[in-house]
Amino acid sequence: MKNVVDGGGAHAPRALRKRIMLVLLVSAAILMIPAIAMQFTSEMNWGPGDFAVAAILLVGAGLCYVGMACKVATKGWRIAIGLGVAFALLTVWVELAVGIFH
């Protein structure tokens, strides 16, 4: 069966690897923000567990988007999937940070 976005063929695995690598690199770049901030202020105080949870959330959301977006053909559906994944990520992040649901 052909991949809808890549058109199938021999290049599909390479394109998927590129997307996964992009998710990992962007996640690492986002995690560098609090790591650098901790060097300049004592108000930012993340431990190893905080970084691990944030990495799991970011990488998981990115891979979830990549996995679902490659199954649809239209840009509108990819945008909708992206918004849904972003909303879910932010909801979990806020819940872990301040506990909005009790």
DSSP file (Angstrom, degrees, kcal/mol; ACC not computed):
  #  RESIDUE AA STRUCTURE BP1 BP2  ACC     N-H-->O    O-->H-N    N-H-->O    O-->H-N    TCO  KAPPA ALPHA  PHI   PSI    X-CA   Y-CA   Z-CA
    1    1 A M              0   0    0      0, 0.0     2,-0.2     0, 0.0     7,-0.0   0.000 360.0 360.0 360.0 137.4    0.0    0.0    0.0
    2    2 A K        -     0   0    0      6,-0.1     2,-0.4     1,-0.1     6,-0.1  -0.483 360.0-115.8 -79.1 145.4    1.3    3.4   -0.9
    3    3 A N     >  -     0   0    0     -2,-0.2     4,-1.8     1,-0.1     5,-0.3  -0.682  23.5-140.0 -75.9 129.5    2.0    6.1    1.7
    4    4 A V  T  4 S+     0   0    0     66,-0.5    -1,-0.1    -2,-0.4    67,-0.1   0.907  95.3  35.9 -62.3 -45.5   -0.4    9.0    1.0
    5    5 A V  T  4 S+     0   0    0     65,-0.8    -1,-0.2     1,-0.2    66,-0.1   0.934 125.4  36.6 -77.0 -47.2    2.1   11.8    1.7
    6    6 A D  T  4 S-     0   0    0     64,-0.2    -2,-0.2     1,-0.0    -1,-0.2   0.607 101.3-123.4 -84.7 -11.8    5.3   10.3    0.3
    7    7 A G     <  -     0   0    0     -4,-1.8    -3,-0.2     4,-0.0    -2,-0.1   0.567  47.7-103.2  80.0   7.0    3.8    8.5   -2.6
    8    8 A G  S    S+     0   0    0     -5,-0.3     3,-0.4     1,-0.1     4,-0.1  -0.281  75.6 105.0  74.0-162.2    5.2    5.2   -1.4
    9    9 A G  S >  S-     0   0    0      1,-0.2     3,-0.8     2,-0.1    -1,-0.1  -0.312  90.3 -41.0  84.4-167.6    8.3    3.7   -2.9
   10   10 A A  T 3  S+     0   0    0      1,-0.2     4,-0.5     2,-0.1    -1,-0.2   0.684 128.8  60.3 -74.2 -20.2   11.9    3.5   -1.7
   11   11 A H  T 3> S+     0   0    0     -3,-0.4     4,-2.3     1,-0.2    -1,-0.2   0.604  80.8  84.9 -86.4 -10.9   12.0    7.0   -0.4
   12   12 A A  H <> S+     0   0    0     -3,-0.8     4,-2.2     1,-0.2     5,-0.2   0.915  89.5  47.8 -61.0 -46.2    9.2    6.6    2.2
   13   13 A P  H  > S+     0   0    0      0, 0.0     4,-2.3     0, 0.0    -1,-0.2   0.893 112.0  50.6 -63.2 -36.6   11.4    5.2    5.0
   14   14 A R  H  > S+     0   0    0     -4,-0.5     4,-2.1     2,-0.2    -2,-0.2   0.912 110.6  48.8 -66.0 -42.0   14.1    7.9    4.5
   15   15 A A  H  X S+     0   0    0     -4,-2.3     4,-2.1     2,-0.2    -1,-0.2   0.887 111.4  50.2 -64.1 -39.3   11.4   10.6    4.7
   16   16 A L  H  X S+     0   0    0     -4,-2.2     4,-2.4     2,-0.2    -2,-0.2   0.905 109.2  51.0 -66.3 -41.1   10.0    9.1    7.8
   17   17 A R  H  X S+     0   0    0     -4,-2.3     4,-2.5     1,-0.2    -2,-0.2   0.890 109.1  51.9 -62.0 -39.1   13.5    8.9    9.4
   18   18 A K  H  X S+     0   0    0     -4,-2.1     4,-2.2     2,-0.2    -2,-0.2   0.907 110.1  48.3 -63.8 -42.1   14.0   12.6    8.6
   19   19 A R  H  X S+     0   0    0     -4,-2.1     4,-2.1     2,-0.2    -2,-0.2   0.905 112.0  48.6 -65.9 -41.0   10.7   13.5   10.2
   20   20 A I  H  X S+     0   0    0     -4,-2.4     4,-2.2     2,-0.2    -2,-0.2   0.912 111.4  49.9 -65.4 -41.9   11.5   11.5   13.3
   21   21 A M  H  X S+     0   0    0     -4,-2.5     4,-2.6     1,-0.2    -2,-0.2   0.887 109.0  52.8 -63.1 -38.4   15.0   13.1   13.5
   22   22 A L  H  X S+     0   0    0     -4,-2.2     4,-2.7     2,-0.2     5,-0.3   0.906 107.7  51.2 -63.4 -41.6   13.3   16.5   13.2
   23   23 A V  H  X S+     0   0    0     -4,-2.1     4,-2.3     1,-0.2    -2,-0.2   0.928 112.1  47.1 -59.8 -45.6   11.0   15.7   16.1
   24   24 A L  H  X S+     0   0    0     -4,-2.2     4,-2.3     2,-0.2    -2,-0.2   0.908 113.9  46.9 -64.6 -42.6   14.0   14.7   18.3
   25   25 A L  H  X S+     0   0    0     -4,-2.6     4,-2.3     2,-0.2    -2,-0.2   0.909 113.4  47.2 -67.5 -42.6   16.0   17.8   17.4
   26   26 A V  H  X S+     0   0    0     -4,-2.7     4,-2.4     2,-0.2    -2,-0.2   0.907 112.2  51.0 -66.1 -40.7   13.2   20.2   18.0
   27   27 A S  H  X S+     0   0    0     -4,-2.3     4,-2.2    -5,-0.3    -2,-0.2   0.922 110.9  48.2 -61.2 -44.0   12.4   18.5   21.3
   28   28 A A  H  X S+     0   0    0     -4,-2.3     4,-1.1     2,-0.2    -2,-0.2   0.893 110.6  51.6 -63.7 -39.4   16.0   18.8   22.3
   29   29 A A  H  X S+     0   0    0     -4,-2.3     4,-0.7     1,-0.2     3,-0.4   0.909 109.9  48.9 -64.3 -41.6   16.1   22.5   21.3
   30   30 A I  H >< S+     0   0    0     -4,-2.4     3,-1.0     1,-0.2    -1,-0.2   0.897 109.6  52.5 -64.4 -39.4   13.0   23.2   23.4
   31   31 A L  H 3X S+     0   0    0     -4,-2.2     4,-1.3     1,-0.2    -1,-0.2   0.706  98.3  66.0 -70.6 -19.1   14.5   21.4   26.4
   32   32 A M  H 3X S+     0   0    0     -4,-1.1     4,-2.7    -3,-0.4     5,-0.3   0.772  88.2  70.1 -71.0 -24.5   17.6   23.5   26.1
   33   33 A I  H <X S+     0   0    0     -3,-1.0     4,-2.4    -4,-0.7    -1,-0.2   0.962 104.9  36.0 -61.0 -54.6   15.5   26.6   27.0
   34   34 A P  H  > S+     0   0    0      0, 0.0     4,-2.1     0, 0.0    -1,-0.2   0.864 115.5  57.2 -67.8 -31.3   15.0   25.7   30.6
   35   35 A A  H  < S+     0   0    0     -4,-1.3     4,-0.4     2,-0.2    -2,-0.2   0.913 112.4  40.3 -63.0 -41.7   18.5   24.1   30.9
   36   36 A I  H >X S+     0   0    0     -4,-2.7     3,-1.3     1,-0.2     4,-0.6   0.899 112.1  56.0 -72.1 -41.1   20.0   27.5   29.8
   37   37 A A  H >X S+     0   0    0     -4,-2.4     4,-1.5    -5,-0.3     3,-1.2   0.854  99.3  61.3 -60.0 -34.7   17.6   29.5   32.0
   38   38 A M  H 3< S+     0   0    0     -4,-2.1    -1,-0.3     1,-0.3    -2,-0.2   0.742  97.3  59.8 -64.8 -22.1   18.7   27.5   35.0
   39   39 A Q  H <4 S+     0   0    0     -3,-1.3    -1,-0.3    -4,-0.4    -2,-0.2   0.722 113.8  35.1 -76.0 -20.9   22.2   28.8   34.5
   40   40 A F  H << S+     0   0    0     -3,-1.2     2,-0.3    -4,-0.6    -2,-0.2   0.598 119.8  34.6-111.5 -15.4   21.1   32.4   34.9
   41   41 A T     <  -     0   0    0     -4,-1.5     3,-0.4     3,-0.1    -1,-0.2  -0.995  53.9-147.7-143.7 147.7   18.3   32.4   37.5
   42   42 A S  S    S+     0   0    0     -2,-0.3    -1,-0.1     1,-0.2    -4,-0.1   0.535  92.6  77.7 -88.1  -6.9   17.5   30.5   40.6
   43   43 A E  S    S+     0   0    0     -6,-0.1     2,-0.7     1,-0.1    -1,-0.2   0.751  84.5  68.1 -72.9 -23.7   13.7   30.8   39.8
   44   44 A M        +     0   0    0     -3,-0.4     2,-0.3    -7,-0.2    -3,-0.1  -0.874  62.6 163.1 -98.1 113.5   14.0   28.1   37.2
   45   45 A N        +     0   0    0     -2,-0.7     2,-0.4     2,-0.0    -3,-0.1  -0.665   3.6 165.7-138.1  79.8   14.7   24.8   39.1
   46   46 A W        -     0   0    0     -2,-0.3    -2,-0.0   -12,-0.2    -8,-0.0  -0.750  19.2-153.4 -94.8 141.9   14.1   21.7   37.1
   47   47 A G     >  -     0   0    0     -2,-0.4     4,-1.8     1,-0.0     3,-0.3  -0.477  38.5 -90.5 -99.9 178.9   15.4   18.3   38.2
   48   48 A P  H  > S+     0   0    0      0, 0.0     4,-2.3     0, 0.0     5,-0.1   0.864 126.8  55.5 -58.8 -36.1   16.2   15.3   36.1
   49   49 A G  H  > S+     0   0    0      2,-0.2     4,-2.5     1,-0.2     5,-0.2   0.878 104.6  52.7 -65.0 -37.2   12.6   14.0   36.5
   50   50 A D  H  > S+     0   0    0     -3,-0.3     4,-2.4     1,-0.2    -1,-0.2   0.916 111.0  46.5 -63.6 -43.1   11.2   17.3   35.1
   51   51 A F  H  X S+     0   0    0     -4,-1.8     4,-2.5     2,-0.2    -2,-0.2   0.884 112.0  51.6 -66.6 -37.6   13.4   17.0   32.0
   52   52 A A  H  X S+     0   0    0     -4,-2.3     4,-2.5     2,-0.2    -2,-0.2   0.933 111.9  45.3 -65.0 -45.7   12.5   13.4   31.5
   53   53 A V  H  X S+     0   0    0     -4,-2.5     4,-2.6     2,-0.2    -2,-0.2   0.927 114.0  49.2 -64.3 -44.0    8.8   14.0   31.7
   54   54 A A  H  X S+     0   0    0     -4,-2.4     4,-2.8    -5,-0.2     5,-0.2   0.905 111.5  49.7 -61.9 -41.0    9.1   17.0   29.4
   55   55 A A  H  X S+     0   0    0     -4,-2.5     4,-2.7     2,-0.2     5,-0.4   0.916 111.0  49.2 -63.9 -42.9   11.1   15.0   26.9
   56   56 A I  H  X S+     0   0    0     -4,-2.5     4,-2.3     1,-0.2     5,-0.2   0.924 113.8  46.4 -62.7 -43.8    8.6   12.2   27.0
   57   57 A L  H  X S+     0   0    0     -4,-2.6     4,-2.5     2,-0.2     5,-0.2   0.937 116.5  43.5 -64.0 -47.1    5.7   14.6   26.4
   58   58 A L  H  X S+     0   0    0     -4,-2.8     4,-2.4     2,-0.2    -2,-0.2   0.942 118.8  41.7 -66.9 -48.5    7.5   16.5   23.6
   59   59 A V  H  X S+     0   0    0     -4,-2.7     4,-2.8    -5,-0.2     5,-0.3   0.914 115.6  51.5 -66.2 -41.4    8.8   13.5   21.7
   60   60 A G  H  X S+     0   0    0     -4,-2.3     4,-2.2    -5,-0.4    -2,-0.2   0.920 111.8  46.0 -61.4 -44.2    5.6   11.6   22.2
   61   61 A A  H  X S+     0   0    0     -4,-2.5     4,-2.4    -5,-0.2    -1,-0.2   0.915 113.8  49.5 -65.4 -42.0    3.5   14.5   20.9
   62   62 A G  H  X S+     0   0    0     -4,-2.4     4,-2.5    -5,-0.2    -2,-0.2   0.923 113.5  44.8 -63.2 -44.4    5.8   14.9   17.9
   63   63 A L  H  X S+     0   0    0     -4,-2.8     4,-2.7     2,-0.2    -1,-0.2   0.858 110.9  54.9 -68.9 -34.2    5.8   11.2   17.0
   64   64 A C  H  X S+     0   0    0     -4,-2.2     4,-2.2    -5,-0.3     5,-0.2   0.931 110.4  46.1 -62.1 -45.3    2.0   11.1   17.5
   65   65 A Y  H  X S+     0   0    0     -4,-2.4     4,-3.3     2,-0.2     5,-0.3   0.942 113.3  48.5 -62.3 -47.6    1.7   13.9   15.0
   66   66 A V  H  X S+     0   0    0     -4,-2.5     4,-1.5     1,-0.2    -2,-0.2   0.919 112.6  49.3 -59.8 -43.8    4.1   12.4   12.5
   67   67 A G  H  < S+     0   0    0     -4,-2.7    -1,-0.2     1,-0.2    -2,-0.2   0.886 119.0  36.7 -64.2 -39.8    2.3    9.0   12.7
   68   68 A M  H >< S+     0   0    0     -4,-2.2     3,-1.3    -5,-0.2     4,-0.3   0.873 113.0  56.0 -81.8 -37.4   -1.1   10.4   12.2
   69   69 A A  H >< S+     0   0    0     -4,-3.3     3,-1.0     1,-0.3    -2,-0.2   0.793  99.4  60.6 -68.1 -27.0   -0.3   13.2    9.7
   70   70 A C  T 3< S+     0   0    0     -4,-1.5   -65,-0.8    -5,-0.3   -66,-0.5   0.610  98.2  61.0 -76.3  -7.7    1.3   10.7    7.3
   71   71 A K  T <  S+     0   0    0     -3,-1.3     2,-0.3    -4,-0.1    -1,-0.2   0.564  96.3  68.8 -92.4  -9.1   -2.0    8.9    7.0
   72   72 A V    <   -     0   0    0     -3,-1.0   -67,-0.0    -4,-0.3     6,-0.0  -0.809  61.9-155.4-114.5 154.2   -4.0   11.8    5.6
   73   73 A A        +     0   0    0     -2,-0.3     2,-0.3   -69,-0.1    -1,-0.1   0.705  67.0  76.1 -99.9 -23.0   -3.7   13.5    2.2
   74   74 A T  S  > S-     0   0    0      1,-0.1     4,-1.6     4,-0.0     3,-0.1  -0.664  70.1-135.9-101.6 150.0   -5.0   17.0    2.8
   75   75 A K  H  > S+     0   0    0     -2,-0.3     4,-2.3     1,-0.2     5,-0.2   0.847 104.4  61.0 -65.4 -35.4   -3.3   19.9    4.5
   76   76 A G  H  > S+     0   0    0      1,-0.2     4,-2.2     2,-0.2    -1,-0.2   0.899 104.9  47.1 -60.0 -42.5   -6.5   20.8    6.4
   77   77 A W  H  > S+     0   0    0      2,-0.2     4,-2.6     1,-0.2    -1,-0.2   0.880 110.3  52.7 -68.1 -37.4   -6.5   17.4    8.1
   78   78 A R  H  X S+     0   0    0     -4,-1.6     4,-2.4     2,-0.2    -2,-0.2   0.892 110.0  48.7 -65.2 -37.9   -2.8   17.7    9.0
   79   79 A I  H  X S+     0   0    0     -4,-2.3     4,-2.6     2,-0.2    -2,-0.2   0.923 111.5  49.6 -64.9 -44.1   -3.5   21.1   10.6
   80   80 A A  H  X S+     0   0    0     -4,-2.2     4,-2.3     2,-0.2    -2,-0.2   0.903 111.7  48.3 -61.8 -41.9   -6.5   19.7   12.5
   81   81 A I  H  X S+     0   0    0     -4,-2.6     4,-2.7     2,-0.2     5,-0.2   0.923 111.4  50.9 -63.6 -43.9   -4.3   16.8   13.8
   82   82 A G  H  X S+     0   0    0     -4,-2.4     4,-2.5     1,-0.2    -2,-0.2   0.907 111.0  47.7 -60.8 -43.2   -1.5   19.3   14.7
   83   83 A L  H  X S+     0   0    0     -4,-2.6     4,-2.5     2,-0.2    -1,-0.2   0.903 112.6  49.4 -65.1 -40.6   -4.0   21.4   16.7
   84   84 A G  H  X S+     0   0    0     -4,-2.3     4,-2.2     2,-0.2    -2,-0.2   0.916 113.2  45.4 -64.6 -43.5   -5.4   18.4   18.4
   85   85 A V  H  X S+     0   0    0     -4,-2.7     4,-2.6     2,-0.2    -2,-0.2   0.907 113.7  50.0 -66.4 -41.7   -2.0   17.1   19.4
   86   86 A A  H  X S+     0   0    0     -4,-2.5     4,-2.7    -5,-0.2     5,-0.2   0.909 111.0  49.4 -63.8 -41.7   -0.9   20.5   20.6
   87   87 A F  H  X S+     0   0    0     -4,-2.5     4,-2.4     2,-0.2    -2,-0.2   0.921 112.3  47.5 -63.0 -44.0   -4.0   20.9   22.7
   88   88 A A  H  X S+     0   0    0     -4,-2.2     4,-2.3     2,-0.2     5,-0.2   0.923 112.9  49.2 -63.4 -44.0   -3.6   17.5   24.3
   89   89 A L  H  X S+     0   0    0     -4,-2.6     4,-2.6     1,-0.2    -2,-0.2   0.941 113.5  45.5 -60.1 -49.0    0.1   18.3   25.0
   90   90 A L  H  X S+     0   0    0     -4,-2.7     4,-2.7     1,-0.2     5,-0.2   0.868 110.8  53.6 -65.8 -36.1   -0.6   21.6   26.6
   91   91 A T  H  X S+     0   0    0     -4,-2.4     4,-2.1    -5,-0.2    -1,-0.2   0.933 112.8  42.9 -63.2 -45.8   -3.5   20.2   28.6
   92   92 A V  H  X S+     0   0    0     -4,-2.3     4,-2.5     2,-0.2    -2,-0.2   0.915 114.1  51.9 -66.0 -42.2   -1.3   17.5   30.1
   93   93 A W  H  X S+     0   0    0     -4,-2.6     4,-2.1    -5,-0.2    -2,-0.2   0.929 111.7  45.5 -60.8 -46.8    1.6   20.0   30.6
   94   94 A V  H  X>S+     0   0    0     -4,-2.7     4,-3.0     2,-0.2     5,-1.0   0.900 111.5  53.2 -65.0 -40.3   -0.6   22.5   32.5
   95   95 A E  H  X5S+     0   0    0     -4,-2.1     4,-1.1    -5,-0.2    -1,-0.2   0.921 111.8  45.0 -60.2 -44.0   -2.1   19.7   34.6
   96   96 A L  H  <5S+     0   0    0     -4,-2.5    -1,-0.2     1,-0.2    -2,-0.2   0.849 117.2  46.4 -67.8 -33.4    1.3   18.5   35.6
   97   97 A A  H  <5S-     0   0    0     -4,-2.1    -2,-0.2    -5,-0.2    -3,-0.2   0.940 137.3  -1.3 -76.3 -48.5    2.5   22.1   36.3
   98   98 A V  H  <5S-     0   0    0     -4,-3.0    -3,-0.2    -5,-0.1    -2,-0.2   0.520  89.8-118.9-125.8  -9.3   -0.4   23.5   38.3
   99   99 A G     << +     0   0    0     -4,-1.1    -4,-0.2    -5,-1.0    -3,-0.1   0.996  36.3 175.7  69.4  65.8   -3.1   20.8   38.6
  100  100 A I        +     0   0    0     -9,-0.2     2,-0.6     1,-0.1    -5,-0.1   0.736  67.2  61.3 -76.1 -21.3   -6.1   22.3   36.9
  101  101 A F              0   0    0      1,-0.1    -1,-0.1    -6,-0.1     0, 0.0  -0.924 360.0 360.0-108.6 118.2   -8.2   19.1   37.3
  102  102 A H              0   0    0     -2,-0.6    -1,-0.1     0, 0.0    -2,-0.1   0.363 360.0 360.0-123.1 360.0   -8.8   18.0   40.8
